[in-house]
């Protein structure tokens, strides 16, 4: 098993598909229960980064300040590879983190929700 940290943009690559096994529970997140908390956390992280980027710093000083902004930790998502044809879409079976991964995919880079 490997444990790595990846940015969400790398997890949601267009050539990657996540399969939810039938034994996984149904999607149960709600707006009041989880969505709003997640988006409040994301907005707070974005606001901290915006504050740094609006500080007037530039170059290496800006990079140093940006590095001090804690990124949002979405949580662990555990996946297992699924055999797929060479050169095809990369398939992964979701073992844990289905609710968070589904939410991230729904929101995606376009903010579809």
Secondary structure, DSSP 8 states (H G I E B T S, - for coil): -------HHHHT-TTEEEEE-TTS------IIIIIHHHHHHHHHHHHHHHHHHTSS--HHHHHHHHHTS--------EEEEE---TTS-EEEEEEE-HHHHHHHHHHTTTT--
